């Protein structure tokens, strides 16, 4: 009879680990996307010579920041 509670405990731990792994993957992807969009925005600003306000690039950077914030929150809640 002792095996049943141990099995139940083992089964209940795995989804939490899987959730943390998924949250960590989303976080890492978000970090890469922010870095990529930041480089694109910086390049646009550097090369604009006053002809481009770089609003599109900044919008993409802002969106990636929003995704990053969500990924941080997910990781904090799933990886305790």
C-alpha positions in Angstrom: 0.0 0.0 0.0 2.9 2.4 0.5 3.7 2.3 -3.3 0.5 3.9 -4.3 1.1 7.3 -2.5 4.7 7.4 -3.8 3.4 6.7 -7.4 0.8 9.5 -7.1 3.5 11.9 -5.8 5.8 11.0 -8.7 3.1 11.5 -11.2 2.1 14.9 -9.7 5.7 16.2 -9.9 6.3 15.6 -13.6 3.8 18.1 -15.0 5.3 20.8 -12.8 8.8 20.0 -14.2 7.4 20.0 -17.7 5.7 23.3 -17.1 9.0 24.8 -15.9 10.9 23.4 -18.9 8.4 25.0 -21.2 8.5 28.3 -19.4 12.3 28.2 -19.5 12.2 27.5 -23.2 9.8 30.4 -23.8 12.0 32.7 -21.6 15.1 31.8 -23.6 13.3 32.4 -26.9 12.1 35.8 -25.6 15.6 36.8 -24.6 16.9 36.0 -28.1 14.1 37.9 -29.7 14.6 41.0 -27.6 18.4 40.9 -28.4 17.6 40.5 -32.1 15.0 43.3 -32.3 17.3 45.6 -30.3 20.1 45.1 -32.8 17.6 45.8 -35.7 16.4 49.0 -34.0 19.9 50.2 -33.2 21.0 49.6 -36.8 18.0 51.5 -38.1 18.7 54.5 -35.8 22.4 54.4 -36.7 21.8 54.2 -40.4 18.6 56.4 -40.7 20.5 59.7 -41.4 17.2 61.5 -40.6 15.3 59.7 -43.3 13.6 56.9 -41.2 12.1 57.3 -37.8 12.5 53.6 -37.1 9.0 53.4 -35.7 8.4 49.9 -37.2 11.6 48.6 -35.7 10.8 50.1 -32.3 7.3 48.6 -32.5 8.8 45.2 -33.0 11.2 45.8 -30.1 8.3 46.9 -27.9 6.4 43.7 -28.8 9.3 41.5 -28.0 9.7 43.3 -24.7 6.0 42.5 -23.9 6.6 38.9 -24.8 9.7 38.9 -22.6 7.8 40.3 -19.6 5.2 37.5 -20.0 7.9 34.9 -20.3 9.6 36.1 -17.1 6.2 36.0 -15.3 5.6 32.4 -16.5 9.0 31.3 -15.5 8.6 32.8 -12.0 5.3 31.0 -11.5 6.2 27.7 -13.1 9.7 27.2 -11.8 9.4 27.5 -8.0 
